[in-house]
Amino acid sequence: MKCLVSGATGFIGRHLCQQLADRGDTVLALSRSGSPLPDGSPTVALDLAGGEVGPDLLQGVEVVFHLAGIAHQQAGPAAYEQVNHLATLALARAAETAGVRCFIFLSSVKAMGPSPGDTERSEQECLPPRDAYGRSKWRAECGLREAFADSAMSVVILRPALVYGAGAKGNLELLAKAVRLGLPRPPDPGGRSMIAREDLVTLLLWVADHPPTGVHTWIACDGRQYSSRYIHDLLRRSAGRRIGTAWLPAWGWRFAAGLLDRLRSRPGESTWDKLFGTELYSNRAVLAATGWRPALTLEASLDRQAGPSGQCQP
């Protein structure tokens, strides 16, 4: 099977490309800079902010994995609109014209807007996104559903929750560094859905091998709930340390979070909400529609990263 992977050098893309190569698929890897994959395999340089995938690149491609995009809180509204929304639709139209049988778009749960409460949300329980990143992903989703409702090309939109795994960047990396520096044990409120990178890639491969007819939108998560306290405890245990002391009261955490927000002076989700908010999603729809099942938990992933030494460095 010949596959095109955009965002091939990213956290998810490079693992997907490796899995595709390991099973014998032909991989056409795209990246913004054209830098090689970790194993030295070349990628084709393409900046979606100003370029499009030509018909020559799509010749013979059966599946497009569209992972490329601008990540959360790293650009202005116009850039999100161009790369995450308009470039997605342009690539999907080019894929349909080229006869691609399956187009898989990696969206985000942020397209569903802010969480309205403490219960799990299904795919239909959406609110208007608050930030440019979420809006761009939502517009891309809506455009795909409208444009390809009657297409012979299968279109699958996956909304992963927070993705974890070795080498992950973002909030998990910051929390891991803080734990190593002696961060006190956090308060217990809140919880978020998450998914291991390996499980997300397995789902991507399952969809490519069993493309459903029509357009489908599925949340991707492992079905568990992770609080900052639980993650903190796991990180300490993986480093061979005992559970920490919760010497900082909740009001102290709230004060520190507010201070960080003022120093950051950027719009977006507050630090307190990132640490102690509730953002839960249901994977029941994807489990019912596919043969995919998540195999990892954060605890198992950290144990795997720790290896024989017992020392984990997320």
For each residue, the residues with C-beta under 8 A, 3 or more apart:
1: 25 26 62 63 208
2: 25 26 28 60 61 62 63
3: 20 25 26 27 28 61 62 63 64 65 208
4: 28 30 53 57 58 61 63 64 65 95
5: 8 13 16 17 20 27 28 29 30 65 67
6: 13 30 46 48 53 64 65 66 67 68 91
7: 10 12 13 30 31 66 67 68 69 106
8: 5 13 14 16 17 27 29 30 31 37 43 67
9: 13 14 29 31 33 35 36 37 43
10: 7 13 14 67 68
11: 14 15 163 165 167 168 169 197
12: 7 15 16 67 106 163 197 200 201
13: 5 6 7 8 9 10 16 17 29 31 65 67 68
14: 8 9 10 11 17 18 37 38
15: 11 12 18 19 165 197 198 201
16: 5 8 12 13 19 20 65 67 201 204 205
17: 5 8 13 14 20 21 27 29 37 41
18: 14 15 21 22 37 38 39
19: 15 16 22 23 201 205
20: 3 5 16 17 23 25 27 205
21: 17 18 24 25 27 39 41
22: 18 19
23: 19 20 205
24: 21
25: 1 2 3 20 21
26: 1 2 3
27: 3 5 8 17 20 21 41
28: 2 3 4 5 44 57 61
29: 5 8 9 13 17 37 41 42 43 44
30: 4 5 6 7 8 43 44 45 46 53 57 68
31: 7 8 9 13 34 35 43 44 45 46 68
32: 45 46 47 48 68
33: 9 45
34: 31 42 43 44 45
35: 9 31 43
36: 9 40 41 42 43
37: 8 9 14 17 18 29 40 41 42 43
38: 14 18
39: 18 21
40: 36 37
41: 17 21 27 29 36 37
42: 29 34 36 37
43: 8 9 29 30 31 34 35 36 37
44: 28 29 30 31 34 57
45: 30 31 32 33 34
46: 6 30 31 32 51 53
47: 32 50 51
48: 6 32 51 52 68 82 83 87 91
49: 79 82 83 87
50: 47
51: 46 47 48
52: 48 87 90 91 94
53: 4 6 30 46 57 58 90 91 94
54: 57 58 94
55: 58 59 94 97 98
56: 59
57: 4 28 30 44 53 54 61
58: 4 53 54 55 61 64 94 95 97 98 100
59: 55 56 98
60: 2
61: 2 3 4 28 57 58 64 95 98 100
62: 1 2 3 100 101 102
63: 1 2 3 4 100 101 102 103 104 208 211
64: 3 4 6 58 61 91 92 95 100 102 103 104
65: 3 4 5 6 13 16 104 106 204 208
66: 6 7 88 91 92 103 104 105 106
67: 5 6 7 8 10 12 13 16 106
68: 6 7 10 13 30 31 32 48 83 87
69: 7 83 84 88 106 137
70: 74 75 79 80 83 84 133 136
71: 74 133 170
72: 108 110 131 133 170 268
73: 131 133 266 268
74: 70 71
75: 70 79 80 83 132
76: 79 80 132
77: 80 81 132 135
78: 81 82
79: 49 70 75 76 82 83
80: 70 75 76 77 83 84 85 132 133 135 136
81: 77 78 84 85 86 132 136 139
82: 48 49 78 79 85 86 87
83: 48 49 68 69 70 75 79 80 86 87 136
84: 69 70 80 81 87 88 133 136 137 140
85: 80 81 82 88 89 136 137 139 140 143
86: 81 82 83 89 90
87: 48 49 52 68 82 83 84 90 91
88: 66 69 84 85 91 92 105 140 143 144
89: 85 86 92 93 140 143 144 147
90: 52 53 86 87 93 94
91: 6 48 52 53 64 66 87 88 94 95 103
92: 64 66 88 89 95 96 103 105 144 147 148 153 155
93: 89 90 96 97 147
94: 52 53 54 55 58 90 91 97 98
95: 4 58 61 64 91 92 98 100 103 153
96: 92 93 99 100 103 148 151 152 153
97: 55 58 93 94
98: 55 58 59 61 94 95
99: 96
100: 58 61 62 63 64 95 96 103 153
101: 62 63 153 154 211
102: 62 63 64 153 154 155 156 207 208 211
103: 63 64 66 91 92 95 96 100 144 148 153 154 155 156
104: 63 64 65 66 155 156 158 204 207 208
105: 66 88 92 140 141 144 155 156 157 158
106: 7 12 65 66 67 69 158 160 204
107: 111 137 140 141 157 158 159 217
108: 72 111 133 134 137 159 160
109: 112 159 160 161 193 219 221 279 281
110: 72 113 129 131 133 134 137
111: 107 108 126 129 134 137 138 141 159
112: 109 121 123 125 126 127 129 134 138 159 281
113: 110 126 127 128 129 130 134 138
114: 127 129 130
115: 121 277 278 279 280
116: 121 125 127
117: 278
118: 278 280
119: 280
120: 193 280 281 282
121: 112 115 116 125 219 280 281 282
122: 125 219 281 282 284 285
123: 112 159 217 218 219 285
124:
125: 112 116 121 122
126: 111 112 113 138
127: 112 113 114 116
128: 113 135
129: 110 111 112 113 114 133 134 135 137 138
130: 113 114 134 269
131: 72 73 110 134 135 267 268 269
132: 75 76 77 80 81 135 136
133: 70 71 72 73 80 84 108 110 129 136 137
134: 108 110 111 112 113 129 130 131 137 138
135: 77 80 128 129 131 132 138 139
136: 70 80 81 83 84 85 132 133 139 140
137: 69 84 85 107 108 110 111 129 133 134 140 141
138: 111 112 113 126 129 134 135 141 142
139: 81 85 135 136 142 143
140: 84 85 88 89 105 107 136 137 143 144
141: 105 107 111 137 138 144 145 157 217
142: 138 139 145 146
143: 85 88 89 139 140 146 147
144: 88 89 92 103 105 140 141 147 148 155 157 215
145: 141 142 148 149 155 157 215 217
146: 142 143 149
147: 89 92 93 143 144 151
148: 92 96 103 144 145 151 153 155 215
149: 145 146 214 215
150:
151: 96 147 148 155 215
152: 96
153: 92 95 96 100 101 102 103 148
154: 101 102 103 211 212 213 214
155: 92 102 103 104 105 144 145 148 151 214 215 216
156: 102 103 104 105 207 211 212 215 216 217 218
157: 105 107 141 144 145 215 216 217 218
158: 104 105 106 107 200 203 204 207 218 219 220
159: 107 108 109 111 112 123 217 218 219 220 281
160: 106 108 109 163 195 200 219 220 221
161: 109 192 193 194 195 219 220 221 279 281
162: 171 172 192 193 194 195
163: 11 12 160 168 194 195 196 197 200
164: 168 172 194 195 196 197 298 301
165: 11 15 168 196 197 198 301
166: 301 305 314
167: 11
168: 11 163 164 165 172 173 197 314
169: 11 173
170: 71 72 173 174
171: 162 174 175 274
172: 162 164 168 175 176 231 314
173: 168 169 170 176 177 314
174: 170 171 177 178
175: 171 172 178 179 183 228 231 232 235
176: 172 173 179 180 235 313 314
177: 173 174 180 181
178: 174 175 181 183
179: 175 176 182 183 232 235 236 239 244
180: 176 177 239
181: 177 178
182: 179
183: 175 178 179 186 232 244
184: 244 245 246 247 248
185: 229 232 233 243 244 245 246 247
186: 183 227 228 229 232 246 253 275 276
187: 228 229 246 250 253 276
188: 227 229
189: 227 250 276 278
190: 227 228 275 276 277 278
191: 225 226 227 278 279 280
192: 161 162 225 226 227 277 278 279 280
193: 109 120 161 162 221 222 223 224 225 226 279 280 281
194: 161 162 163 164 221 222 224 226 298
195: 160 161 162 163 164 199 200 220 221 222 294
196: 163 164 165 199 200 222 294 295 296 297 298 301
197: 11 12 15 163 164 165 168 200 201
198: 15 165 201 202 295 296 301
199: 195 196 202 203 220 222 294 295 296
200: 12 158 160 163 195 196 197 203 204 220
201: 12 15 16 19 197 198 204 205
202: 198 199 205 206 292 295
203: 158 199 200 206 207 220 286 290 292
204: 16 65 104 106 158 200 201 207 208
205: 16 19 20 23 201 202 208 209
206: 202 203 209 210 290 291 292
207: 102 104 156 158 203 204 210 211 212 290
208: 1 3 63 65 102 104 204 205 211
209: 205 206
210: 206 207 290 291
211: 63 101 102 154 156 207 208
212: 154 156 207 216 289
213: 154
214: 149 154 155
215: 144 145 148 149 151 155 156 157
216: 155 156 157 212 289
217: 107 123 141 145 156 157 159
218: 123 156 157 158 159 283 285 286 289 290
219: 109 121 122 123 158 159 160 161 281 282 283 285 286
220: 158 159 160 161 195 199 200 203 283 286
221: 109 160 161 193 194 195 224 281 282 283 294
222: 193 194 195 196 199 283 294 296 297
223: 193 282 283 294
224: 193 194 221 297 298
225: 191 192 193 280
226: 191 192 193 194 230 231 298
227: 186 188 189 190 191 192 230 231 276
228: 175 186 187 190 231 232 275 276
229: 185 186 187 188 232 233
230: 226 227 233 234
231: 172 175 226 227 228 234 235 298
232: 175 179 183 185 186 228 229 235 236 244
233: 185 229 230 236 237 243 244
234: 230 231 237 238 298 299 302
235: 175 176 179 231 232 238 239 302 312 314
236: 179 232 233 239 241 242 243 244
237: 233 234 240 241 243 302
238: 234 235 302 303 305 306 310 311 312
239: 179 180 235 236 311 312
240: 237 310 311
241: 236 237 244
242: 236
243: 185 233 236 237
244: 179 183 184 185 232 233 236 241
245: 184 185
246: 184 185 186 187
247: 184 185
248: 184 252 253 256
249: 252 253
250: 187 189 253 254
251: 254 255
252: 248 249 255 256
253: 186 187 248 249 250 256 257 272 275 276
254: 250 251 257 258 272
255: 251 252 258 259
256: 248 252 253 259 260
257: 253 254 260 261 270 271 272 275
258: 254 255 261 262 270 271 272
259: 255 256 262 263
260: 256 257 263 264 271
261: 257 258 264 270 271
262: 258 259 265
263: 259 260
264: 260 261 271
265: 262
266: 73
267: 131
268: 72 73 131
269: 130 131 273 274 277
270: 257 258 261 273 274
271: 257 258 260 261 264 274 275
272: 253 254 257 258 275 276 277
273: 269 270 276 277
274: 171 269 270 271 277
275: 186 190 228 253 257 271 272
276: 186 187 189 190 227 228 253 272 273
277: 115 190 192 269 272 273 274
278: 115 117 118 189 190 191 192
279: 109 115 161 191 192 193
280: 115 118 119 120 121 191 192 193 225
281: 109 112 120 121 122 159 161 193 219 221
282: 120 121 122 219 221 223 285
283: 218 219 220 221 222 223 286 287 294
284: 122 287 288
285: 122 123 218 219 282 288 289
286: 203 218 219 220 283 289 290 292
287: 283 284 290 292 293
288: 284 285
289: 212 216 218 285 286
290: 203 206 207 210 218 286 287
291: 206 210
292: 202 203 206 286 287
293: 287
294: 195 196 199 221 222 223 283
295: 196 198 199 202
296: 196 198 199 222 300 301 304
297: 196 222 224 300 301
298: 164 194 196 224 226 231 234 301 302
299: 234 302 303
300: 296 297 303 304
301: 164 165 166 196 198 296 297 298 304 305
302: 234 235 237 238 298 299 305 306 312 314
303: 238 299 300 306 312
304: 296 300 301 307
305: 166 238 301 302 312 313 314
306: 238 302 303 309 310 311 312
307: 304 310 311
308:
309: 306
310: 238 240 306 307
311: 238 239 240 306 307
312: 235 238 239 302 303 305 306
313: 176 305
314: 166 168 172 173 176 235 302 305
